[in-house]
């Protein structure tokens, strides 16, 4: 990857194979801002929140952060008071190694639930990580965050703020697509732009709603889900203020960055062979459109049909019909990319189906459903459900 | 099957291979009550309701029915005004052959969506079916209703009403378990007890809530789902009246009959190798318990772990955590049959896990989650998700 050139100023990182994963792959990483950064975060709403979420959420929400410690291979979830103590101790090791206040350290974990975090690993490796920090370490960080991911996920953007070029870098992990209900989604965003905590929080929340929340169902938040953003101002641009043109530009960059990472997660959807965008238009309002898009994108029967390259529009319209949105069957039309499949609720015949089947053989395409009722629209990304998903998840711990 | 002896008095049936299914298997059946029966029904809430649902729902709800025509291989869904006309014409053929009023005929279809019903088949075969009606034809009816079902589903009960023995027979189809969002679930219940339409409707609704609604998620109703009950009074028992001891006994028989059929559907869950009961107890109330049970039973990660015989309780507790119910992690306990796996939110170690894994090798077992908060309880039936599910649904139409 050549993305290292896009790393925002004032951030360094390191990763190592600490032995938490049996495979011996990279599994522990440290990200550090050279100065204290403004911070914001979005966390799992699962009531069974993992220890690192419980520890990190209040710290990050307090608005200041300087370091993020992340491990894969162990979620430190369902580990009770000991798990919380282990998360706190891990953070303290980082604070000591860097000489910063404990409250400025975020910790994050992903992996198997219910197994204590191996603390000797932390004691041994955190000081080594702190000693090995460098500005081109982020590709390795992304690798160290992977669990069932098939590839690391890094992306970046640049934004000019009052003529000063600022960078936004995101590293993410996630491959469980439809039901990431355990330890599946982490994302860390670093920028050298200057933003206060309140604005950062607002922009992050919006961007997450338009990206990661369009590939997952709310109810399927994992025990460990976490999206953090740090802004350290190291680029030297003036602070971005709420409502300014700079805020709008920064928001656009953040939106597109998180959507790119979200699409990477969807494309990596365990065993997925296709990335499919579901577009819904003509709904009564955007909320209704989102219900329909989500219903189609998460339907197991739709997803297996995508895997089978079967242009089975009956499953799509059925999923729309139970979405809880206003719908009149006789006004529905469906197309696969530019190929019309259904008009006025009726199939358009074998010829069109043949053309749609050809569209489905592509690794990426769009299914558009028009409801013909209003101006509401929404999108959702999904992947197909194949044998590999079953294999990966049936055998995950073995 | 020896169930023919349990057929309620005054009902006859016939089935045939009409050629709607390419395979040449049984695909068209007719059930007739010798006298007009009281009727009630529960129908899909999918806004994309199939033509037979649109035709049959108002007829059955009017409270009187004498015949049910059912076909498999074609759902007559998303077929527009022509589909509705075809459903009506099919019913008319039955009415003519039997010499009964058209409004007394229910029609029902299951199979592929979006393909016109082959009406020449109906014209040719309905009169033959009507000529071949017999009292032991119900096993064949069950076979003619099958699509991806691995086995036919028939069960019966007897109830003594004021000393008179009455019978209740149910025939069902369904194999898509978690997401029966197309043409997946039909059930016809016949009794020779006498009940008026209002009581029949109330008892049916309750029984469906405790059976078929415990194996499916509401939002996943298909375009064709339909449960009908006919009561023709042919046993000669006095009418069952609301609030009576007889009503209670009849309700119990109906509940247990539908639960038996629902469990058959879950066990048949496309490619399923296990039938798992999820019991939730100690919730704040029954509603919360049901949310948790449903969340666990429908989690794709839980279901793949069941297939992999992996006692991955982390996925179970995570699914409970996002159910939207009150939950305190430190009070949760989990057991597999009698084997304790989790207490106070913490795993009980490798020995218990080994015992739980042994439980999972059985074809049928119970996972119990105690929330430790109150007296609310609920159950749900689920099956595992394996390769066969993917194979069946990726290739369904080919």
Interface residues (C-beta under 8 A of the other chain):
Chain A: X45 X46 X47 X48 X49 X75 X77 X78 X79 X80 X112 X113 X114 X115 X176 X178 X179 X181 X182 X219 X220 X221 X222 X223 X295 X299 X300 X301 X304 X305 X307 X308 X310 X312 X313 X314 X315 X317 X318 X319 X320 X321 X322 X323 X324 X327 X328 X329 X330 X332 X342 X344 X345 X346 X347 X385 X386 X387 X389 X390 X391 X393 X394 X395 X396 X397 X398
Chain B: X45 X46 X47 X48 X49 X75 X77 X78 X79 X80 X112 X113 X114 X115 X176 X178 X179 X181 X182 X219 X220 X221 X222 X223 X295 X299 X300 X301 X304 X305 X307 X308 X310 X312 X313 X314 X315 X317 X318 X319 X320 X321 X322 X323 X324 X327 X328 X329 X330 X332 X342 X344 X345 X346 X347 X385 X386 X387 X389 X390 X391 X393 X394 X395 X396 X397 X398
